[in-house]
Amino acid sequence: MSIDHLASAKSPVEERPEFLDVKPGMTVVVKCDLLTGETERKDWWMGQVLQCGGAARDPSIHNLFQIADVDSGVIRWVNTDLVTHMVPPC
C-alpha cells in the first residue's frame, strides 16, 4: 500500500501581522530601538500614528510609521516590526 505524504502535509498557517491593520490616528505601543550613543531608559513607549508609509512593491502594505511620542511629543519614523500593540481610535 502506498501512502501519499504530500496530501497529509499542510503548509503552516501564517498569522497576519498586527501592523497591517494600523491606521493614522491609532495609538500604538512601540519597542525601543536604541540608536548609537543612546542609553537604555525604557523598554517601550506609546505614540499616536500620524502617517503610514507604503512599501515600493505594494503601497497597501506599510513598512514605516510616522509616530508622535505621547510623552515627549517627539515625532519619529518607526519600522513596523517595532509596533507591538495598538489601540483603535475612539
C-alpha positions in Angstrom: 0.0 0.0 0.0 1.4 3.4 -0.9 0.9 6.5 1.3 0.6 10.0 -0.2 2.7 12.1 2.1 2.0 15.3 0.3 -1.7 15.1 0.9 -1.2 15.0 4.7 1.4 17.7 4.8 -0.2 21.1 5.3 1.6 24.3 4.9 1.9 26.3 8.2 -0.8 28.9 8.5 0.9 32.3 8.7 -0.5 34.6 11.2 -1.4 38.1 9.9 0.9 40.7 11.4 -0.9 43.3 13.5 0.9 46.2 11.9 -1.0 45.7 8.7 -4.2 47.0 10.4 -2.6 50.2 11.8 -4.1 53.4 10.5 -3.4 57.1 11.2 -5.0 58.2 14.5 -4.4 55.0 16.3 -2.3 54.8 19.5 0.4 52.2 19.5 3.0 50.7 21.8 6.5 50.7 20.3 9.5 48.7 21.4 12.6 50.8 22.0 15.2 50.6 19.3 18.4 52.1 20.7 20.4 54.2 18.3 24.1 54.6 18.6 25.0 56.6 21.6 21.6 56.4 23.3 21.3 55.0 26.8 18.7 52.4 27.7 16.0 54.4 29.6 12.9 52.2 28.9 11.7 49.1 27.1 8.8 50.7 25.2 7.0 53.9 24.5 3.5 54.9 23.4 2.7 57.1 20.5 0.0 58.3 18.0 0.3 57.3 14.4 0.5 60.3 12.1 1.3 58.7 8.8 1.7 55.2 7.3 4.4 54.7 4.7 3.9 52.2 1.9 6.3 49.7 0.5 7.7 50.2 -3.0 6.2 46.9 -4.4 2.8 47.1 -2.7 1.7 50.6 -1.3 -1.1 48.9 0.7 1.5 47.2 2.9 3.1 49.6 5.4 6.8 49.4 6.2 7.2 52.6 8.2 5.0 54.6 10.5 5.5 58.3 11.5 4.6 58.3 15.2 4.4 61.1 17.7 5.6 60.1 21.2 2.7 60.9 23.6 5.1 61.8 26.5 7.7 64.0 24.8 5.9 65.0 21.5 9.0 63.9 19.5 8.0 62.7 16.0 9.8 59.6 14.7 9.8 57.3 11.8 9.5 53.7 13.1 9.8 50.4 11.4 6.6 48.4 11.5 8.2 45.4 13.3 8.7 47.6 16.4 5.0 48.1 16.9 3.8 45.6 19.4 0.3 46.6 20.4 -2.4 49.0 19.0 -5.4 50.8 20.3 -8.0 51.8 17.8 -9.3 55.4 17.8 -12.5 56.2 19.7 
